[in-house]
Amino acid sequence: RASFPFIMSQTGVKIDAEVINAFNAFKMSSEHRYLYFKMSDDKKSVVLEKAAPFSSTYADFLKDLPANDCRYAVVNFEYTTESDGHRSKIVFVNWSPEGAPVKSKMVYAGTKNDVRK
């Protein structure tokens, strides 16, 4: 997939190759704690907004979320269980706060499945 310059979603929003490449690198390394993706300024493509260093915390993640706009994120979530010990999972987040514009919420919701692929 990364050989294509973009992937088109059902909403007509393009998924930029940088998003795909950043996510593939994210899965394979421990360089980043989380990645943020957003709509480009012209609302025609999803682009990488931020790649936080692995030293970032969950509090940093929450602080970086905008109060009045939507975002996609992937987070390297670490936890410990008594039976399995230390574990790590990649979690996809579709951030859609109450104060975000309705059109933005609709576009993010309609493009979510294509970003997750």
N, C-alpha and C positions, 0 to 999 in steps of 0.2 A: 504494500500500500504506500509506503513512504516514497516510492519512485514517482508518484503522481504529485503535481504541485498543490492539489487540494482534493477534497472529497465533498460532493454536494449533498446537503441534507434535503429532506422532504419540504422544508420551509423555504428552500432556495438559498439558505445560508451556507457558505463554503466553510469546510473545516480545513484550516491552513495546515500545510505539511509540517510546519514548525511545531504545531500542537501534537501531531502524531509522533514526530521524532522525539520531542521532549518527554512524552509519556512512555515511549519505548525505553528511553534511557533511564527514566525514573524507576521503571520496573526492575531494571537490571543492576542498579547501583544504590548505594546509600549516600549519595551526594546531596539529595534534597529531602526535606521533611514534607513539603507540600508544594503543589503547583496550582496557580490560579489561571483560569482562562476566562476571557471576556469577549463580547462582541466588539468588533472593530468600530472605529468612530463612524464609519458610513453604514454600519449595521449589516454588512454583506458577508462577513466572515468571522469565524471564531479564531482568536489569536491568543498566544501565550502572554499573560500579563506579568506574572512573577514566578520565580523559582526560588523558594526560601531555602537557606542552608539547613543541613541536617541538625544543627545545634538549635534551631528554632523550636519553640514550645507550642503547645496547644493554645495557650493564652495569646501568643503571637499570631497564630492562625485566626483566632476570633477577632483580635484587634484589627487585622488587615481586611476583614470583610466590610464592604461598604454598607452603610445604613440604609441607603435609598436606591440601590441598584442591584441587579442580579449578577451572579457569577457561577461558574463551574469550578470545582476544585477536586484534586485527588490528594489524599493525605496518607502518609505512612503512619498508621496507627499502631502503637506498641502497647502490649498489655501482658499481664502475668496471671496464670491460673495455677491452682494447686496441683492439678493433675498433669498439665503439659508444660509448666514453667513459662519462660519468656516466649512470647509470640508476636508476630507482626502481620498486619493485614493492610492492603491498599483499599481505602474507602473512597467512593465517589460521592461528592456533595453537589447538590443542585440548590444553590443559595437563592432564595426568592423572598426577600423581606416584604412585610406588609406595605411599607412606604414606597416600594418600587413602582414605576409606571406600569399600567396594565399591558400596554403593547410590549414592553420589555419582558414581562412575565410570560406572555403568550409565545413570543419568539424563543425564549430560553426553554420553555416547556416543550415546544414543538421540535426543537433541535437536540434536546437532551439525549435521546436514544442514539443518534448518530455520533455524538461526542463520546458516548460511553463505549462504542464499538472500537 
